Amino acid sequence: MAGKSGGDTGGTQVVIFVDTSVWIDFFAGRDLRHVAALEQFIRKEEDLALCGIILTEILQGIASDSTYHRVHQHLQPLIMLPMPERVFIKAANIYRSLRRQGTTIRKTNDCIIAATVLEHRCHLLHNDRDFEPIARYFSMDTIDTRRFEQ
């Protein structure tokens, strides 16, 4: 699994924040573009990141203890991004700003995840429609998976 090294893009180190929606499909072995993108990033040893909320979302859905431990081991080498208070304030502001624009984000966690991505200037790999209006309104970098083979 990719971890804390790699990811040279012409002198600028890009950290790829991988959302729960991608990890679930990855661990389920689904043949989807966002999974193909993640697999390519792992092969290229790109810097992959997550935060505590992502870790919780992934692990809480695993019924089998052996699978739980295996998945947790795979996620251990990834960059764990800190979430200071300003991330949570930014998340509230994301929700409020979009609500004023007529868009309601369905899950608070998505606003917190987006705020974490923005705070750390990561590129977000996801398969969740709630991130699209956030990306547009807040200029959040998302990864276009159309270029990846399924």
CYANA upper distance limits for C-alpha pairs under 8 A (distance plus 0.5 A):
  1 MET  CA     42 ILE  CA      6.32
  1 MET  CA     45 GLU  CA      8.22
  1 MET  CA     74 HIS  CA      6.78
  1 MET  CA     75 LEU  CA      8.21
  1 MET  CA     77 PRO  CA      7.88
  2 ALA  CA     41 PHE  CA      7.93
  2 ALA  CA     42 ILE  CA      5.21
  2 ALA  CA     43 ARG  CA      7.82
  2 ALA  CA     44 LYS  CA      8.33
  2 ALA  CA     45 GLU  CA      5.20
  2 ALA  CA     46 GLU  CA      6.60
  2 ALA  CA     47 ASP  CA      7.03
  2 ALA  CA     48 LEU  CA      6.90
  2 ALA  CA     77 PRO  CA      7.77
  2 ALA  CA     78 LEU  CA      7.36
  3 GLY  CA     45 GLU  CA      7.25
  3 GLY  CA     46 GLU  CA      7.58
  3 GLY  CA     47 ASP  CA      6.02
  3 GLY  CA     48 LEU  CA      6.38
  3 GLY  CA     49 ALA  CA      8.46
  3 GLY  CA     77 PRO  CA      5.55
  3 GLY  CA     78 LEU  CA      5.10
  3 GLY  CA     79 ILE  CA      7.06
  4 LYS  CA     47 ASP  CA      5.99
  4 LYS  CA     48 LEU  CA      7.76
  4 LYS  CA     77 PRO  CA      7.36
  4 LYS  CA     78 LEU  CA      6.75
  4 LYS  CA     79 ILE  CA      6.50
  5 SER  CA     45 GLU  CA      7.35
  5 SER  CA     46 GLU  CA      7.39
  5 SER  CA     47 ASP  CA      6.37
  6 GLY  CA     44 LYS  CA      7.93
  6 GLY  CA     45 GLU  CA      5.69
  6 GLY  CA     46 GLU  CA      5.46
  6 GLY  CA     47 ASP  CA      6.45
  7 GLY  CA     13 GLN  CA      6.45
  7 GLY  CA     14 VAL  CA      6.71
  7 GLY  CA     15 VAL  CA      7.95
  7 GLY  CA     44 LYS  CA      7.81
  7 GLY  CA     45 GLU  CA      6.91
  7 GLY  CA     46 GLU  CA      4.53
  7 GLY  CA     47 ASP  CA      6.04
  8 ASP  CA     12 THR  CA      6.90
  8 ASP  CA     13 GLN  CA      5.92
  8 ASP  CA     14 VAL  CA      7.76
  8 ASP  CA     46 GLU  CA      8.28
  9 THR  CA     13 GLN  CA      6.59
  9 THR  CA     14 VAL  CA      7.44
 14 VAL  CA     46 GLU  CA      8.44
 14 VAL  CA     47 ASP  CA      7.50
 14 VAL  CA    122 CYS  CA      7.13
 14 VAL  CA    123 HIS  CA      7.67
 15 VAL  CA     46 GLU  CA      7.87
 15 VAL  CA     47 ASP  CA      5.54
 15 VAL  CA     48 LEU  CA      6.40
 15 VAL  CA     49 ALA  CA      7.17
 15 VAL  CA    121 ARG  CA      8.35
 15 VAL  CA    122 CYS  CA      5.58
 15 VAL  CA    123 HIS  CA      6.80
 16 ILE  CA     46 GLU  CA      7.96
 16 ILE  CA     47 ASP  CA      6.62
 16 ILE  CA     48 LEU  CA      5.38
 16 ILE  CA     49 ALA  CA      6.45
 16 ILE  CA    122 CYS  CA      6.13
 16 ILE  CA    123 HIS  CA      5.35
 16 ILE  CA    124 LEU  CA      6.39
 16 ILE  CA    125 LEU  CA      7.28
 17 PHE  CA     48 LEU  CA      6.34
 17 PHE  CA     49 ALA  CA      5.10
 17 PHE  CA     50 LEU  CA      6.11
 17 PHE  CA    117 VAL  CA      7.31
 17 PHE  CA    122 CYS  CA      6.50
 17 PHE  CA    123 HIS  CA      6.40
 17 PHE  CA    124 LEU  CA      5.38
 17 PHE  CA    125 LEU  CA      6.64
 18 VAL  CA     22 VAL  CA      7.09
 18 VAL  CA     23 TRP  CA      7.66
 18 VAL  CA     38 LEU  CA      8.49
 18 VAL  CA     48 LEU  CA      7.33
 18 VAL  CA     49 ALA  CA      6.78
 18 VAL  CA     50 LEU  CA      6.60
 18 VAL  CA    124 LEU  CA      6.56
 18 VAL  CA    125 LEU  CA      5.45
 18 VAL  CA    126 HIS  CA      6.86
 19 ASP  CA     23 TRP  CA      7.15
 19 ASP  CA     50 LEU  CA      7.80
 19 ASP  CA     54 ILE  CA      7.10
 19 ASP  CA    124 LEU  CA      7.68
 19 ASP  CA    125 LEU  CA      6.65
 19 ASP  CA    126 HIS  CA      5.61
 19 ASP  CA    127 ASN  CA      8.17
 20 THR  CA     24 ILE  CA      6.55
 20 THR  CA     54 ILE  CA      6.07
 20 THR  CA     55 LEU  CA      8.47
 20 THR  CA     57 GLU  CA      7.12
 20 THR  CA     58 ILE  CA      6.63
 20 THR  CA    126 HIS  CA      8.05
 21 SER  CA     25 ASP  CA      7.15
 21 SER  CA    126 HIS  CA      6.54
 21 SER  CA    127 ASN  CA      5.96
 21 SER  CA    128 ASP  CA      7.02
 22 VAL  CA     26 PHE  CA      6.55
 22 VAL  CA     34 HIS  CA      6.79
 22 VAL  CA     35 VAL  CA      6.74
 22 VAL  CA     38 LEU  CA      8.27
 22 VAL  CA    125 LEU  CA      7.74
 22 VAL  CA    126 HIS  CA      6.15
 22 VAL  CA    127 ASN  CA      6.61
 23 TRP  CA     27 PHE  CA      6.55
 23 TRP  CA     35 VAL  CA      8.35
 23 TRP  CA     58 ILE  CA      7.76
 24 ILE  CA     28 ALA  CA      6.62
 24 ILE  CA     58 ILE  CA      7.30
 25 ASP  CA     29 GLY  CA      6.71
 25 ASP  CA     30 ARG  CA      5.85
 25 ASP  CA     32 LEU  CA      8.32
 25 ASP  CA     35 VAL  CA      7.09
 26 PHE  CA     30 ARG  CA      6.67
 26 PHE  CA     35 VAL  CA      5.87
 26 PHE  CA     38 LEU  CA      8.32
 27 PHE  CA     71 VAL  CA      8.35
 30 ARG  CA     35 VAL  CA      7.63
 31 ASP  CA     35 VAL  CA      7.23
 31 ASP  CA     36 ALA  CA      7.74
 31 ASP  CA    150 GLN  CA      6.18
 32 LEU  CA     36 ALA  CA      6.73
 32 LEU  CA    150 GLN  CA      5.75
 33 ARG  CA     37 ALA  CA      6.63
 33 ARG  CA    145 THR  CA      6.24
 33 ARG  CA    146 ARG  CA      7.34
 33 ARG  CA    148 PHE  CA      6.19
 33 ARG  CA    149 GLU  CA      6.68
 33 ARG  CA    150 GLN  CA      5.52
 34 HIS  CA     38 LEU  CA      6.77
 34 HIS  CA    125 LEU  CA      7.64
 34 HIS  CA    126 HIS  CA      7.43
 34 HIS  CA    127 ASN  CA      7.36
 34 HIS  CA    145 THR  CA      6.19
 34 HIS  CA    148 PHE  CA      8.14
 35 VAL  CA     39 GLU  CA      6.60
 35 VAL  CA    150 GLN  CA      8.42
 36 ALA  CA     40 GLN  CA      6.67
 36 ALA  CA    148 PHE  CA      6.55
 36 ALA  CA    149 GLU  CA      6.70
 36 ALA  CA    150 GLN  CA      6.34
 37 ALA  CA     41 PHE  CA      6.75
 37 ALA  CA    145 THR  CA      6.90
 37 ALA  CA    148 PHE  CA      6.22
 37 ALA  CA    149 GLU  CA      8.42
 38 LEU  CA     42 ILE  CA      6.65
 38 LEU  CA    125 LEU  CA      8.37
 39 GLU  CA     43 ARG  CA      6.71
 40 GLN  CA     44 LYS  CA      6.66
 41 PHE  CA     45 GLU  CA      6.53
 41 PHE  CA     46 GLU  CA      5.74
 41 PHE  CA     48 LEU  CA      8.47
 42 ILE  CA     46 GLU  CA      6.66
 47 ASP  CA     78 LEU  CA      8.07
 47 ASP  CA     79 ILE  CA      7.85
 48 LEU  CA     78 LEU  CA      6.19
 48 LEU  CA     79 ILE  CA      6.67
 49 ALA  CA     78 LEU  CA      5.91
 49 ALA  CA     79 ILE  CA      4.92
 49 ALA  CA     80 MET  CA      6.35
 49 ALA  CA     81 LEU  CA      7.20
 50 LEU  CA     54 ILE  CA      6.54
 50 LEU  CA     55 LEU  CA      7.55
 50 LEU  CA     78 LEU  CA      7.49
 50 LEU  CA     79 ILE  CA      6.83
 50 LEU  CA     80 MET  CA      5.84
 50 LEU  CA     81 LEU  CA      6.66
 51 CYS  CA     55 LEU  CA      6.92
 51 CYS  CA     80 MET  CA      5.74
 51 CYS  CA     81 LEU  CA      5.61
 51 CYS  CA     82 PRO  CA      7.36
 51 CYS  CA     83 MET  CA      8.01
 51 CYS  CA    113 ILE  CA      8.25
 51 CYS  CA    116 THR  CA      8.33
 52 GLY  CA     56 THR  CA      6.65
 52 GLY  CA     80 MET  CA      7.77
 52 GLY  CA     81 LEU  CA      8.35
 53 ILE  CA     57 GLU  CA      6.58
 53 ILE  CA    109 ASN  CA      7.81
 53 ILE  CA    113 ILE  CA      8.10
 54 ILE  CA     58 ILE  CA      6.64
 54 ILE  CA    113 ILE  CA      8.49
 55 LEU  CA     59 LEU  CA      6.65
 55 LEU  CA     75 LEU  CA      8.48
 56 THR  CA     60 GLN  CA      6.30
 57 GLU  CA     61 GLY  CA      7.30
 58 ILE  CA     62 ILE  CA      7.84
 59 LEU  CA     68 TYR  CA      6.80
 59 LEU  CA     71 VAL  CA      8.15
 59 LEU  CA     72 HIS  CA      7.75
 62 ILE  CA     67 THR  CA      7.43
 62 ILE  CA     68 TYR  CA      6.23
 63 ALA  CA     67 THR  CA      8.26
 63 ALA  CA     68 TYR  CA      7.86
 64 SER  CA     68 TYR  CA      6.57
 65 ASP  CA     69 HIS  CA      6.74
 66 SER  CA     70 ARG  CA      6.69
 67 THR  CA     71 VAL  CA      6.50
 68 TYR  CA     72 HIS  CA      6.56
 69 HIS  CA     73 GLN  CA      6.62
 70 ARG  CA     74 HIS  CA      6.89
 71 VAL  CA     75 LEU  CA      6.84
 72 HIS  CA     76 GLN  CA      6.74
 73 GLN  CA     77 PRO  CA      8.39
 81 LEU  CA    116 THR  CA      8.15
 81 LEU  CA    120 HIS  CA      8.25
 83 MET  CA     87 VAL  CA      6.36
 83 MET  CA     88 PHE  CA      8.23
 83 MET  CA    116 THR  CA      7.08
 84 PRO  CA     88 PHE  CA      7.89
 85 GLU  CA     89 ILE  CA      7.01
 86 ARG  CA     90 LYS  CA      6.49
 87 VAL  CA     91 ALA  CA      6.60
 87 VAL  CA    112 ILE  CA      7.26
 87 VAL  CA    115 ALA  CA      5.90
 87 VAL  CA    116 THR  CA      6.35
 87 VAL  CA    119 GLU  CA      7.25
 88 PHE  CA     92 ALA  CA      6.83
 88 PHE  CA    112 ILE  CA      6.65
 88 PHE  CA    115 ALA  CA      7.76
 89 ILE  CA     93 ASN  CA      6.80
 90 LYS  CA     94 ILE  CA      6.58
 90 LYS  CA    112 ILE  CA      8.27
 90 LYS  CA    115 ALA  CA      6.18
 91 ALA  CA     95 TYR  CA      6.82
 91 ALA  CA    108 THR  CA      8.41
 91 ALA  CA    111 CYS  CA      5.29
 91 ALA  CA    112 ILE  CA      5.32
 91 ALA  CA    113 ILE  CA      8.41
 91 ALA  CA    114 ALA  CA      7.70
 91 ALA  CA    115 ALA  CA      5.70
 92 ALA  CA     96 ARG  CA      6.63
 92 ALA  CA    111 CYS  CA      7.75
 92 ALA  CA    112 ILE  CA      8.47
 93 ASN  CA     97 SER  CA      6.33
 94 ILE  CA     98 LEU  CA      6.65
 94 ILE  CA    111 CYS  CA      6.84
 94 ILE  CA    115 ALA  CA      8.12
 94 ILE  CA    134 ILE  CA      7.78
 95 TYR  CA     99 ARG  CA      6.54
 95 TYR  CA    104 THR  CA      7.67
 95 TYR  CA    105 ILE  CA      7.05
 95 TYR  CA    108 THR  CA      8.37
 95 TYR  CA    111 CYS  CA      6.90
 96 ARG  CA    100 ARG  CA      6.74
 97 SER  CA    101 GLN  CA      6.98
 98 LEU  CA    102 GLY  CA      6.86
 98 LEU  CA    103 THR  CA      5.64
 98 LEU  CA    104 THR  CA      6.94
 98 LEU  CA    105 ILE  CA      8.15
 98 LEU  CA    133 PRO  CA      8.27
 98 LEU  CA    134 ILE  CA      8.03
 98 LEU  CA    137 TYR  CA      8.22
 99 ARG  CA    103 THR  CA      5.42
 99 ARG  CA    104 THR  CA      5.65
 99 ARG  CA    105 ILE  CA      8.26
103 THR  CA    133 PRO  CA      8.18
105 ILE  CA    110 ASP  CA      8.03
105 ILE  CA    111 CYS  CA      7.96
105 ILE  CA    130 ASP  CA      6.37
106 ARG  CA    110 ASP  CA      8.46
106 ARG  CA    130 ASP  CA      7.55
107 LYS  CA    111 CYS  CA      7.69
108 THR  CA    112 ILE  CA      6.98
109 ASN  CA    113 ILE  CA      6.50
110 ASP  CA    114 ALA  CA      6.51
110 ASP  CA    130 ASP  CA      7.57
110 ASP  CA    131 PHE  CA      7.64
111 CYS  CA    115 ALA  CA      6.56
112 ILE  CA    116 THR  CA      6.70
113 ILE  CA    117 VAL  CA      6.76
114 ALA  CA    118 LEU  CA      6.65
114 ALA  CA    131 PHE  CA      7.81
114 ALA  CA    134 ILE  CA      7.86
114 ALA  CA    140 MET  CA      8.27
115 ALA  CA    119 GLU  CA      6.43
116 THR  CA    120 HIS  CA      6.72
117 VAL  CA    121 ARG  CA      6.29
117 VAL  CA    122 CYS  CA      5.64
117 VAL  CA    123 HIS  CA      7.53
117 VAL  CA    124 LEU  CA      7.31
117 VAL  CA    140 MET  CA      8.10
118 LEU  CA    122 CYS  CA      7.11
118 LEU  CA    140 MET  CA      6.78
121 ARG  CA    141 ASP  CA      8.47
122 CYS  CA    141 ASP  CA      7.48
123 HIS  CA    140 MET  CA      8.04
123 HIS  CA    141 ASP  CA      5.36
123 HIS  CA    142 THR  CA      5.75
123 HIS  CA    143 ILE  CA      6.91
124 LEU  CA    140 MET  CA      8.38
124 LEU  CA    141 ASP  CA      6.68
124 LEU  CA    142 THR  CA      5.01
124 LEU  CA    143 ILE  CA      6.45
125 LEU  CA    142 THR  CA      6.56
125 LEU  CA    143 ILE  CA      5.83
126 HIS  CA    131 PHE  CA      8.36
126 HIS  CA    142 THR  CA      8.23
126 HIS  CA    143 ILE  CA      8.23
128 ASP  CA    132 GLU  CA      8.35
130 ASP  CA    134 ILE  CA      7.59
131 PHE  CA    135 ALA  CA      6.45
132 GLU  CA    136 ARG  CA      6.75
133 PRO  CA    137 TYR  CA      6.53
134 ILE  CA    138 PHE  CA      6.24
134 ILE  CA    139 SER  CA      8.16
134 ILE  CA    140 MET  CA      7.52
135 ALA  CA    139 SER  CA      5.65
135 ALA  CA    140 MET  CA      4.81
135 ALA  CA    141 ASP  CA      7.13
135 ALA  CA    142 THR  CA      7.47
136 ARG  CA    140 MET  CA      7.47
